[in-house]
């Protein structure tokens, strides 16, 4: 499938890269690929439970993930095994690249959480981003990452966040 092909169901391997290394790889169901945005559904790919204090990711959770080829973020809708919406976990990333069965996304350390009811919006991992050295090694990418985080936070706090996913 070329990067600009119309929607085609199937599977895709999501490859999350961080600091040049594969952080995690998992297979998901390809929901859509319109040439700009790719949507994938996958079960929680972590091992066991990950408790952030404000949300728990656990076996049985289902992530509907949205990746863009022209934006510096990915948005992941998180639902429990029973279908209850937990919220949205947003990764700040370089624009996604899809080649055949692989969707490669480079994580830039910054994250944002928005609870299901929208009352809890929080920026995450800003210390990791600062420690990554990206501001020194690739100032343009660092600026794009911070702008993407600001954009997502504004949408999550009062803009039309749901419009991103329609």
Secondary structure, DSSP 8 states (H G I E B T S, - for coil): --TT-----EEEEEEEEETTEEEEEEEEEEEEE-SSEEEEEEE--SSS-EE-SS-EE-TT-EEEEEEESSSSEEEEEEE-TT--EEEEEEEEES--EEETTEEEEEEEEEEEEEETTS--EEEE-HHHHHHHTHHHH-HHHHHHHHHHHHHHHHHHHTS-GGGGG-
